[in-house]
Structure formats: structure tokens, C-alpha cells
Amino acid sequence: MELLQKSIGGHILVELKGNRKLKGKLRGYDQHLNLIIEDADEIYFNPETEQEQIESIQTIIVRGDNVVIVSPPPKPPKKKE
């Protein structure tokens, strides 16, 4: 929970049940791992196109029962010089 407290106001990546992911700014959370995420993007796999789709969402409240993993978003790869 300390890591979540330090992440408030920062960007996080949340993996949910159903093979969906959310990326956005953590606004708040509670002891049940219910999350409030602002400026969120939902990332999901589209089986028809066999590609990841991204849908922009303003603010979302995620019920803690659906959360599988919470982590900082992956950093972009460094450019080779």
C-alpha cells in the first residue's frame, strides 16, 4: 500500500481480469484496491484485427475485485547511439 501512496498523482499501469489494461494517472485508492484513474487509456486485444486497441477514457473508477496487477508504466526503450 505504501507504493500506491507514493504513486498518487503519477502514472500507473493496471492489468485487469479479462485481459484488459488501463494506463493513466492514479487519483486515489482504498483498502479494497478500488482505484480512481484520470486521463486513462484502456488497452485491449481485438481478436478480429489481432492487434491491441486503445480507447481514451477521462476518469474511471475500477473495482478492486477486477485488479490483477498495478505497476508503473513501462519506460520506452532507450535509443541506441
Secondary structure, 3 states (H helix, E strand, C coil): CHHHHHHCCCEEEEEECCCEEEEEEEEEECCCCCEEEEEEEEEEEECCCCEEEEEEEEEEEECHHHEEEEECCCCCCCCCC
